[in-house]
Amino acid sequence: MPVCAAGHDSTATDYCDVCGLVLGAAPPPAEPAASDTSAPGPGGMTCARCEVPREGRFCEECGFDNDLPAPSPSPVAAQAVRSRWTAVVRADRAWFDEVRRREGSEAAEMDFPLYCPERRFELDRDQVAIGRQSRSRGTNPEIDLGGPPLDPGVSAQHAVLVARSDGGWDVVDLGSTNGTSVGDTTDVIEPNTPVEVSAGVPIRLGAWTVITLERT
C-alpha cells in the first residue's frame, strides 16, 4: 500500500486519499510553533484584572479568568497597583457619650455595647454602601452595621463611600435619620453632598460607630 509524504497509508496510487498529497511529493513544511502568549511561569504571573501575583489561570484574589481579555480598569482598579483601601469600623465611647449628650432623654435608654470587636471591610468597588441589611427595604450594604451588636442610630441606607478619580474617597450621607459627621467636628454633613475623606479621618454615625479608612 502506498504511503504519502505525511505518513498516511493510501489505497489510491496517485493522490493520498487521507490528506490529498501527491504520492511521491516532498513532505509538507512543518507548522511554525505557536507563540506562547501566556503569562510568565509561577512566581512571575500576575492577574490581568487586579495585578496580584497568581499561580494558575484563575486569580486567587479576585477570581478573574486570565485566559479572557484583560478588562478595562475601573477608578478603583486603576489605583489597585499603587494602593489598597480598607474601612475599619469600631465602637467609640467618646462618640457615644456625645450622642447621648446631644440627644438628651431620647438617648437615655441606650447602652454602650459591652463587646463590639473591630471589623474591617476592603473597599474593592467604586461605591461601597454603609447601612443595615433589611429584607423589607431591599438593602444589603457592603458595610453592614446591623450587628451584633446592632447600632440603633444607623439607617438602613445611611451613607455611601464613592471612589474619586485621584484614588481617594468621598463619603455621601443618603439623608439618614441621624446624619453623618466627618473629621473633628460633630456637625453633620449636608445630605447627598460628597465630602472628601482622607486616610485616618473619622466618619461618625449612629450611636457609637466610627469608621476610618486605611491606605496600604
C-alpha positions in Angstrom: 0.0 0.0 0.0 1.5 3.4 -1.0 2.5 5.8 1.8 2.3 9.6 1.3 5.0 12.0 2.5 2.9 12.8 5.5 3.0 9.2 6.6 -0.6 8.1 5.6 -1.4 4.8 4.1 -3.4 5.3 0.9 -5.4 2.9 -1.2 -5.1 5.3 -4.1 -1.9 5.3 -6.2 -1.7 8.9 -7.4 -3.0 11.1 -4.5 -3.2 10.3 -0.8 -6.9 9.6 0.0 -6.3 10.9 3.5 -4.6 14.3 3.1 -4.6 14.7 -0.7 -0.8 15.0 -1.2 0.6 13.8 -4.5 2.2 10.5 -3.8 6.0 10.8 -4.0 5.9 14.5 -3.3 8.1 16.1 -0.7 6.7 16.2 2.9 4.7 19.4 3.8 6.5 22.1 5.7 6.2 21.9 9.4 3.7 24.3 11.0 5.5 27.1 12.9 5.3 26.7 16.6 2.6 28.8 18.2 4.0 31.7 20.1 3.5 31.5 23.9 1.3 34.4 24.8 0.6 33.1 28.3 1.9 34.9 31.3 5.3 34.0 32.8 5.6 30.8 34.8 4.8 30.5 38.5 6.5 33.3 40.5 6.1 35.8 37.7 2.4 35.7 36.8 0.1 38.5 37.7 -3.7 38.8 37.3 -4.8 40.9 34.3 -7.6 42.5 36.4 -6.1 43.2 39.9 -2.4 42.6 39.1 -2.0 40.4 42.2 0.5 37.6 41.8 -1.1 34.3 40.8 -0.1 30.7 40.2 -2.8 29.4 37.8 -5.4 30.5 35.3 -7.8 31.8 37.9 -6.8 34.7 40.2 -6.9 33.6 43.8 -7.6 37.2 44.8 -10.5 38.3 42.6 -11.3 35.1 40.7 -10.7 36.5 37.2 -10.2 34.0 34.4 -6.9 35.2 32.9 -7.5 33.3 29.6 -10.0 36.1 28.9 -9.1 39.5 27.5 -7.9 41.9 30.2 -10.8 44.1 31.4 -10.8 47.9 31.3 -9.8 49.2 34.7 -12.4 51.0 36.9 -11.3 54.0 39.0 -10.7 51.7 42.0 -8.9 49.0 39.9 -6.7 51.7 38.3 -5.4 52.5 41.8 -5.0 48.9 42.9 -1.3 48.7 41.9 -0.4 51.7 43.9 -2.7 51.3 47.0 -5.4 49.4 48.7 -8.1 50.8 50.9 -9.8 49.3 54.0 -12.6 50.7 56.1 -12.1 50.0 59.8 -15.3 50.0 61.9 -15.2 50.3 65.7 -17.4 51.3 68.6 -16.2 54.6 70.1 -17.2 55.5 73.7 -16.4 59.2 73.2 -18.8 59.4 70.2 -21.5 57.5 72.2 -21.2 60.0 75.1 -21.5 62.9 72.6 -24.7 61.3 71.1 -26.3 60.8 74.5 -25.4 64.4 75.5 -26.8 65.8 72.2 -30.0 63.7 72.1 -30.8 64.0 75.9 -33.7 62.0 77.2 -34.3 60.3 73.8 -30.9 58.5 74.2 -31.1 57.8 77.9 -32.1 54.2 77.4 -29.2 53.4 75.1 -26.3 51.4 76.4 -22.7 51.3 75.1 -22.0 47.7 73.9 -20.0 45.5 76.3 -18.4 43.8 73.4 -18.0 45.1 69.8 -14.9 43.8 68.0 -13.2 45.9 65.3 -14.3 45.0 61.8 -12.5 45.6 58.5 -14.0 45.9 55.1 -11.9 46.0 51.9 -13.0 48.8 49.5 -13.0 46.8 46.3 -15.5 48.7 44.2 -16.4 52.2 43.0 -19.2 52.6 45.5 -19.4 51.0 49.0 -22.7 51.3 50.8 -22.9 51.8 54.6 -26.1 50.9 56.5 -28.1 47.9 57.8 -29.3 44.9 55.9 -33.1 44.9 55.5 -35.1 42.4 53.6 -38.2 44.6 53.7 -36.4 47.6 52.2 -34.2 45.5 49.9 -30.9 46.8 51.3 -27.7 44.8 51.5 -24.8 47.2 52.2 -21.2 46.2 51.8 -20.5 47.7 55.2 -23.4 46.2 57.2 -23.7 47.8 60.7 -26.7 45.7 61.7 -24.6 43.9 64.3 -24.4 42.1 66.5 -24.4 44.4 68.3 -26.9 46.5 66.4 -26.2 50.2 66.3 -29.7 51.6 66.7 -28.7 55.0 65.2 -27.7 53.7 61.8 -30.2 53.9 59.0 -30.8 51.0 56.5 -29.4 53.3 53.7 -27.2 55.6 55.7 -24.3 56.6 53.6 -22.0 55.6 50.7 -18.3 55.8 50.0 -17.5 56.8 46.4 -14.2 56.4 44.7 -12.5 59.5 43.4 -10.6 59.7 40.1 -7.5 60.7 42.1 -7.6 57.5 44.1 -9.2 58.9 47.2 -12.7 58.6 48.6 -15.7 60.8 49.3 -18.5 60.0 51.7 -22.1 60.9 50.9 -24.9 60.9 53.5 -28.0 59.5 51.9 -30.4 61.5 54.0 -30.1 59.3 57.1 -32.2 59.8 60.1 -29.3 60.8 62.5 -26.8 62.1 60.0 -23.1 61.6 59.4 -20.1 63.6 60.8 -16.7 63.8 59.3 -13.4 64.9 60.9 -13.0 66.8 64.2 -16.4 68.4 64.1 -19.6 66.7 65.4 -21.7 68.7 63.0 -23.5 66.5 60.4 -22.6 66.9 56.7 -25.2 68.0 54.1 -27.2 65.1 52.7 -26.4 63.9 49.2 -23.2 66.1 49.1 -19.8 64.4 48.6 -17.3 65.1 51.3 -13.7 64.1 50.8 -12.3 61.6 53.4 -8.6 61.2 53.8 -6.9 58.2 55.5 -7.4 58.2 59.2 -10.1 60.9 59.3 -13.0 59.6 61.4 -16.5 59.2 59.9 -19.0 59.2 62.8 -22.5 57.8 62.5 -25.2 56.1 64.5 -25.0 55.8 68.3 -21.4 54.7 68.6 -19.9 53.8 65.2 -16.7 55.4 63.9 -15.3 54.4 60.5 -11.7 55.3 59.4 -10.1 54.5 56.1 -6.7 52.9 55.9 -4.5 53.0 52.8 -1.8 50.4 52.2 
